[in-house]
C-alpha cells in the first residue's frame, strides 16, 4: 500500500478559516468542494473536484466537521481524494501493479491445514469468493494450504492489473487502499463492485484472527487495531457507493 504511506501530520494542517463547506455547481470535470464559496485545494494546490456529487458531499461533510485545526487523520475521504488527484493521476500504472501484487498473495488463497473447524469455515466463506472471482472477473487464483507462498501465474497477475486499470483515478485509489487493508485483491474488487459491504469484506479478511480470538480470547491492543481497520473498510464502502 505504498501509495498511501504518508502520515496525516506530514500534510499541511491549517487552522479552520471557513464557516461552511459545500458542494459547488457541476463543472466540466466534476463537482468542487467549496469553502465559503471558494474551491478547496489539495496539498499540491490542485482544485478539490470530485467525479460525482455524492463523493463531493462525502468530502465536504468532513470539512464541515473540522474543529479549530484541520486534522487529516479524521478526514479519510479527503485524504483519499488528495491521493487520487495529486498522486494516482500521475502513477496509474504503478498503482495498478500494486493491486496485482495483492492478487499474487491474496489472503483468500491461503487456507489453513488445521484444525478442521477453521478449514471448514474457510471453505464455506472463502471458497465462493474465489469462484466468483474466476467466473465474474476472469481472475483464476490458485489456492494452497498453509503459509508457504504459492506464486500465481503471470496471466492471473496481468488480469488483476488490467481490472484495476479499468477504474478511474478515484476508483483505483480506493481499490488499492482496499487491497492493502484487506490483504486481498478479490475482496477489494468485490467491495468496489458492491458485492460485499465494507463490514463483510473486513470480516472475511480476518477469519483466521477471529478464530484465534474465539479460542484464546481477545487481545485489547489487537482489538483496537481491528476496530480502526474496520472503520477504514466502512469508509471505503461509502467511498465506492458515492463514486458509483
N, C-alpha and C positions, 0 to 999 in steps of 0.2 A: 504494500500500500504506500509506496514511496512518494506518490504524487500528493499525499495528504499528511506528510510528516511535520509540517510546520506547527509550532506551538502557537496558540492564540495570542499569548503575550508578546510574540515576536511581531505581531501586526500592530500598526499604529492604533493607539487607543485614545481618541479624543474625548473631551468632555461633551456631554449632550448639549447641542447648540440649537436644536429644533424643537418645536412644540408638537408637531404631528407628522407622522409618516403616512403616506397614502399611495395608492396605485394611480399613476397618471393615465391619460388617454393613450390609446394604442398608437405606436409608431410603426414605421416600416419593419423594424427588427424586433418588435415585441412591446411589452408593457414596462414602463420605467417605474422604479420606486422613487417617490418624491419625498423629500424632507422639506417641509414648508414650501412646497411648490417648486423646489429645485431638485433636479435629478441627483440622487446619491451616486457616489463614486467608489470604485474598487480601490484596493491599495496601489494598483498600477495606474490609477487615475482614469480608468475606463468608466463609461456610464453603466450604472447598475440597471440593466434592462433584461427582463426575463421573457422567455418564449410564450408563456401562457399567462392569462390574467390571474388564474388561481395560484400559480407559483409566485407571481409578484406579490399577491396578497399574503402568502405564507411568509415571505421575506419581510414585507412591510410590517407585519404583525410583530416580528422580532424587534424591529427598530422602535416600534411604539412601546415595547416592553422594557426598553433601556432605562436604567436609572441615571444617576448623575454622570457616570463614566461608562463608556462603551466597553463591555466585557464580551469579547467574541467567543469565549468559552460557553456562553449562554445563548449563542446565536448560530446553531449548527447549519441551518438552511442558508444563512447569509454566507458562512464560510464555504459551503458547497458552491454557492453562486460565484463567489470570488474565484474559487479554484477553476470553475468551468470557464469563466470569462478571461482570467489572466493567465492561466497555465494550460489547461487541457486544450483550449483552442489552438495552442501552438505545439502541442505534443501528442496529438491524437494517436499516432502510430504506437508510441511508447506506452500509452495508457491501455490501448487495446492489447498490446503484448502482455501487459501486467495481468489482465483478465485471463489471457491464455495460460499464463503460468499457474494461476489458481486452478484452472481446469486440469493442469498437469499433476496437481497434488490435492485434488478435491477430497474434502473430508468424507463425502458420501461413498467414496471408493474403498475406504479403509475399515472394513468390518472387523469386529472382534473375533478371536478364535475361541474364546470362552469368557465367562460362563454362558451356558445355553440360554438363560433368560435374557441376557443382553444381546446375544446373537439373534434370538427370535425377535426382539424389539427392533433391532436394526433392519432385519429382513422385512418386517412389517411396515416400517416407516420410511426407510431409505430406498428400499428396492423399487417402489412405484415411481420415485422421482428420477432414478436412473433410467427406468423405462420411458418415462415422459420425455427426458432429455433426448433419448435416442429417436423416439417417434416424432416429437414435435419440433425439435431443434436440429435433428441430424447430428447430434453430439453423442458419439458412441464411446463411452468410458469403460475401461477395463477395471474391474474390482479385484480386491485381494483381501486376505485375512492377515491380521497383524499390522505392525507399524513399519515394516521394511518397505521402502519406496518402490513402487512399481511404475515405470515410465509409461506414459500414454503415447500413442502413435503420433507421428508428425502431422498426419491428416486430421486427427482429433484436435490438436493444438491449433492448427491453422483454421479449423472450423470455428473454434471458440473465439479466436481473434477476429475472424470475419463477422461473426454475430455481434461482437462488441462494437466493431467499427460501423455497423449499420445505424447505431444510435447517434443522435446529435450530441453536441458538446455537453449539454446538461444531463442527458440520459447516460452518456458514457461516464461522466463524473460520478453519478450516483451508483452506476453499475460497478465501477472499480472500487469504490468505498465499500459497497455491499459485499463484493467478493472477498476483500480483505477482512472485513468484520466477521463474516460467516465462515471463512476458510473454504469457500465453495463457489465455483462459478455457476454450478447448476442451481443452487439456491438463490444466487443473485439474479440469474435470468428469470427464475420463477417469480421472484419478488417484483422485478421490473415489469413483468407481463401481467401482474395482478393475479397469478395463480396461487400465490401464498401471501398471507398478510405478514407484516413485519414480525409480529409475535410468533407466528407459526414457523417462519424461516429461522428465527433465532432459536426456538426450542429444538428444531431439527438439527441445528448445528451443534447442539450441546447434549446430545443423547448420552454420550459417554460420561460427561461431567455430572449430569443429572443422576445417572445410575450410581456413580460413586458416592454422590451425596446421600442417596437413599440407603446405601449400605453402611456408610461410615459417618454420616452426619454432615452438617453444613459448616464450612469454614467461613467465619464472618467476613474476612477480607475478600475471599473469593466471591462471596455472595454480593458484596458491594460492587466489585468489578463487574459481575454479571449484570447487575441492575443498570449500571452505567452503559454497558454494551447493548442491553435490551432497549434502552432509551434511544440509542443511535439507530437501532433497527426500526423502531416505531417512527422515528423521524424520516428515515429512508422510505418507509411506506407512504407517508404523507407527501414526500417529495415526488415519488413516481406517480401517485394519484393526481397530484396537482399538475404534473408535467403532461399527463395524458389528457 
